[in-house]
Amino acid sequence: MAVTITWTGHATFLVDTGAGVLLVDPFLDECPTSALKAFEIDCDAILLTHGHFDHTADVVAIAKRVKCPVFCAFEIA
């Protein structure tokens, strides 16, 4: 099974395993280099590497819209 990793801008990546899509560090709407906006994202889970704004800005909007879990360190939760 092939895994596709797509950089969307700044530190945001989409990891598609074929069985699901993981969104890493969603900073889309306010990111000048982002190829996508938050409303365009469809994912099965979100991973936050740390709590800085430029890694978490769109997590709440996306997670609520697609109803997916968010994985992060306890300091962020």
C-alpha positions, 0 to 999 in steps of 0.5 A, spaced: 500 500 500 502 506 497 502 512 502 502 519 499 504 525 503 502 532 501 505 538 503 500 544 503 504 550 506 508 552 512 508 545 517 501 542 514 501 535 511 496 531 509 498 523 510 494 519 505 495 511 507 489 509 502 485 507 509 485 514 512 487 521 511 491 524 517 492 532 517 498 534 521 498 541 524 493 545 520 495 552 519 491 553 513 486 559 512 491 565 515 497 561 512 500 565 506 503 559 503 497 554 504 495 551 497 488 549 501 483 552 506 480 549 512 473 548 509 477 544 503 480 539 508 477 532 509 481 527 514 480 522 518 484 524 524 488 530 526 495 530 529 498 536 533 505 536 534 505 542 539 501 548 541 503 554 537 498 558 533 501 556 526 500 549 528 493 549 531 490 555 528 484 551 524 484 544 528 477 546 532 473 548 525 476 542 521 475 537 527 468 539 528 466 539 521 469 532 519 467 530 526 474 527 527 479 525 533 485 530 535 491 527 537 496 531 541 500 532 547 497 533 554 499 540 554 495 542 548 489 538 550 
